[in-house]
Amino acid sequence: MITITALASSSKGNAYQITDGITSLLLEAGIPFKEIQRRLNYKTSNITAALISHSHKDHCKAVPDVMKAGIDS
């Protein structure tokens, strides 16, 4: 079963975790990375990759930090 968890969804920032129980993806990274970590209970090492739809800040704000964390984007 695929689970989608909204970490943030607004004009201030968007971020979602999508998982099938084995592979976990980050869809959008529009909130600070520390907030993404907090909302994922600091289990960001489980994120295989990030998919960013476009370059508006409410979708890509944390991309540099996501990349620094070793998450492919």
Long-range contacts (C-beta under 8 A, 24 or more apart in sequence): 7-31, 7-35, 7-36, 7-39, 7-40, 8-35, 8-39, 10-58, 11-58, 12-58, 13-58, 13-61, 14-58, 14-59, 15-39, 15-62, 17-47, 23-48, 24-48, 25-49, 25-50, 25-51, 26-50, 26-51, 26-66, 26-71, 27-51, 27-53, 28-52, 28-53, 28-59, 28-60, 29-59, 29-60, 29-61, 29-62, 29-63, 29-66, 29-73, 30-56, 30-57, 30-58, 30-59, 30-60, 30-61, 30-62, 31-61, 31-62, 32-61, 32-62, 32-65, 33-62, 33-65, 33-66, 33-69, 36-62, 36-66, 44-69, 44-71, 47-71, 48-72, 49-73
